[in-house]
């Protein structure tokens, strides 16, 4: 009897855990990347960011950079010291703490003149699992969940 209860618990964990622990990587600007001429506030407006998600800034190395700033630095395009710049061309920023986050490009007048800046709000709670459209990753997870549930159901029947 105790082994059946354990199998039920394991089945629930196997089905639920992968979808709950999945963080999202947000490619800032989608296919445009981090560049001039993209309205990043419009890009971010329909997204909900959670602790554990990551921002991925893609750009041509040497043509742009990324600075994390405060609200004043954001609104006034105040560029921090150059040693604080992210400059790899593929900068990944994990969102570890809830609250507002501000990012700007510090090259030339990219922030002030071209609006190359992003502000987001990071939520602390985990998102409810939602299906993703046309996502091979989502199909893989669904297949994994189905497989694990089937294996545990067969094991429960064999042990009963």
C-alpha positions as CSV (number, residue, x, y, z in Angstrom):
1,X,0.0,0.0,0.0
2,X,2.8,2.4,0.9
3,X,4.6,1.7,-2.4
4,X,1.4,2.5,-4.3
5,X,1.2,5.9,-2.5
6,X,4.8,6.6,-3.3
7,X,4.2,5.8,-7.0
8,X,1.3,8.2,-7.1
9,X,3.4,10.9,-5.6
10,X,6.3,10.2,-8.0
11,X,3.8,10.3,-10.9
12,X,2.6,13.7,-9.8
13,X,6.1,15.1,-9.4
14,X,7.2,13.7,-12.8
15,X,4.3,15.4,-14.6
16,X,4.3,18.7,-12.8
17,X,7.9,19.4,-12.0
18,X,9.3,20.0,-15.5
19,X,6.6,22.6,-16.3
20,X,6.9,24.5,-13.0
21,X,10.7,24.7,-13.0
22,X,11.1,26.0,-16.5
23,X,12.5,29.5,-16.7
24,X,12.2,31.5,-19.9
25,X,15.0,33.0,-21.9
26,X,13.9,36.3,-23.4
27,X,15.8,37.4,-26.5
28,X,15.6,41.2,-26.1
29,X,14.2,42.6,-29.3
30,X,13.5,39.1,-30.7
31,X,15.1,38.7,-34.1
32,X,16.1,42.4,-34.2
33,X,18.3,41.9,-31.2
34,X,19.7,44.8,-29.2
35,X,20.1,47.6,-31.8
36,X,18.9,51.1,-32.8
37,X,15.4,51.5,-34.1
38,X,13.6,49.0,-32.0
39,X,11.0,50.1,-29.5
40,X,11.9,48.0,-26.5
41,X,9.0,49.2,-24.4
42,X,6.6,47.9,-27.0
43,X,8.6,44.6,-27.2
44,X,8.3,44.2,-23.4
45,X,4.7,45.3,-22.8
46,X,3.1,41.9,-23.4
47,X,5.7,39.9,-21.5
48,X,5.7,38.9,-17.8
49,X,9.2,38.4,-16.4
50,X,9.7,36.2,-13.4
51,X,12.7,35.6,-11.0
52,X,14.7,32.8,-12.7
53,X,14.1,34.1,-16.2
54,X,17.0,35.4,-18.3
55,X,17.4,38.4,-20.6
56,X,19.6,37.7,-23.7
57,X,21.0,40.7,-25.4
58,X,22.3,39.9,-28.9
59,X,24.1,42.5,-30.9
60,X,27.2,43.0,-33.0
61,X,30.2,43.2,-30.6
62,X,31.8,46.6,-30.6
63,X,28.7,48.4,-32.0
64,X,26.6,48.2,-28.9
65,X,26.9,47.3,-25.2
66,X,24.6,46.8,-22.2
67,X,24.6,48.7,-18.9
68,X,22.3,47.9,-16.0
69,X,21.3,51.3,-14.5
70,X,18.8,52.8,-12.0
71,X,15.7,54.8,-12.9
72,X,17.6,58.1,-13.1
73,X,20.3,56.6,-15.3
74,X,17.5,55.2,-17.5
75,X,15.5,58.4,-17.9
76,X,18.5,60.6,-18.4
77,X,20.7,58.1,-20.3
78,X,23.5,58.4,-17.8
79,X,26.2,56.0,-18.9
80,X,28.0,54.3,-16.0
81,X,31.8,53.7,-15.9
82,X,33.0,51.7,-19.0
83,X,34.2,48.8,-16.8
84,X,30.5,48.1,-15.9
85,X,29.5,47.5,-19.5
86,X,28.6,44.1,-20.9
87,X,30.2,43.8,-24.3
88,X,30.2,40.2,-25.5
89,X,27.6,40.6,-28.2
90,X,25.6,37.8,-26.4
91,X,25.1,39.0,-22.9
92,X,22.9,36.9,-20.6
93,X,21.4,38.5,-17.5
94,X,19.7,36.2,-15.0
95,X,16.7,37.9,-13.3
96,X,17.4,37.0,-9.7
97,X,15.5,39.6,-7.7
98,X,11.9,40.9,-8.2
99,X,11.4,44.6,-9.0
100,X,12.1,47.1,-11.8
101,X,15.2,46.6,-13.9
102,X,16.6,49.2,-16.3
103,X,19.1,48.6,-19.2
104,X,20.7,51.0,-21.7
105,X,23.2,51.0,-24.5
106,X,26.1,53.2,-23.7
107,X,27.6,53.6,-27.2
108,X,27.4,57.2,-28.5
109,X,23.9,58.5,-28.4
110,X,22.2,55.2,-28.8
111,X,20.2,55.6,-25.6
112,X,19.4,59.4,-25.7
113,X,18.9,59.8,-29.4
114,X,17.8,56.4,-30.6
115,X,16.0,55.1,-27.5
116,X,18.0,52.0,-27.1
117,X,16.9,51.2,-23.6
118,X,14.7,48.7,-21.8
119,X,12.8,48.8,-18.5
120,X,11.0,45.7,-17.2
121,X,9.4,44.6,-14.0
122,X,10.4,41.2,-12.6
123,X,7.7,39.3,-10.6
124,X,8.6,37.0,-7.7
125,X,5.9,34.3,-8.2
126,X,6.4,31.4,-10.6
127,X,4.1,31.6,-13.6
128,X,1.4,29.1,-14.2
129,X,2.4,26.6,-16.8
130,X,1.1,27.6,-20.2
131,X,1.5,25.8,-23.5
132,X,3.8,27.3,-26.0
133,X,2.9,27.7,-29.7
134,X,5.0,25.9,-32.2
135,X,7.6,25.0,-29.7
136,X,9.6,21.8,-30.1
137,X,10.7,22.2,-26.5
138,X,7.1,22.2,-25.4
139,X,6.4,19.1,-27.4
140,X,9.5,17.4,-25.8
141,X,8.3,18.3,-22.3
142,X,4.8,17.0,-23.1
143,X,6.2,13.8,-24.4
144,X,8.4,13.4,-21.3
145,X,5.4,14.0,-19.0
146,X,3.3,11.5,-20.9
147,X,6.1,8.9,-20.9
148,X,6.8,9.3,-17.2
149,X,3.1,9.0,-16.3
150,X,2.8,5.9,-18.5
151,X,5.8,4.3,-16.9
152,X,4.6,5.0,-13.4
153,X,1.1,3.8,-14.2
154,X,2.4,0.5,-15.5
155,X,4.7,0.1,-12.4
156,X,1.7,0.8,-10.2
157,X,-0.4,-1.9,-11.9
158,X,2.5,-4.4,-11.7
159,X,3.0,-3.8,-8.0
160,X,-0.7,-3.9,-7.1
